[in-house]
Every structure is written in structure tokens, then in C-alpha cells.
Amino acid sequence: IGEVFSYPIDVFLSETTVVQPDVLFISNERNSIIDEKEGIIGAPDLVVEVISRNSVIRDRVSKKNIYEKSDILEYWIIDPQNAVVEIYAKENGQFVLFSALEDEGDVAKSKVMEGFTVSFEEVF
């Protein structure tokens, strides 16, 4: 259904905004934004950030705002310290919590990658 890339890869959301998500997904329908030399020229369908002690504010606030203003459709935040995964999907131009993993036995689903699920145990 598409390609998955992992850090480090440059994602050019605009001429002045370049980010390097931990993981990203680009659907086959949008694979024209993949440039073998430059990186990703445009918004991926889905991005994932794994929070570290030094990146909490950057990932939860700064990058979330940047991603929300772009054409990214889904944003996953993985917080290993608190054993939480939050999946935000774009609705009316804003990210809203679509799915989450917080406890053993939980299963989260992706809105962008229809049919894709991940369990708490698989992540943590």
C-alpha cells in the first residue's frame, strides 16, 4: 500500500520547513513526492515521533503544530517512558485523537493505513 522510511530522511514540507520524523509512511498514490537524492518533497501520509526526555515539548507541541499545518493526515506519538501511543488523525484541518494504546491488551488502529493495527505488547 506504500513505503515506510525511518530516520534520518529529510522531509521538505515547504521551502523553509524541513523535518526528520523518526518514521514516516507514503502511500503508493502519493509516491511521486519521493526523491531518491533529496528526500521527501511534500507531506507524507503519516509520521511517527518517538519521544525522548529531550524531545517532549518539541514532539508534542512544536512538531505537532508543524505537522498539523501541513498535509500530513496522521501523527503518531510514541512515549516509551509512559508506555503510551497516541494516534492523531486530521479532521477539518486539525489533529484529533483517533486511537491510543495505554494498557496491556489495547489495540490501536490507523485511519490512513486502513486495516493496520498494533497492540500494546507489540510496541512495548
Salt bridges, closest charged atoms under 4 A:
ASP45 OD1 - ARG30 NH1 3.59
GLU49 OE2 - LYS63 NZ 3.00
ASP79 OD2 - ARG60 NH2 3.57
GLU86 OE1 - ARG60 NH1 2.81
GLU91 OE2 - LYS111 NZ 3.80
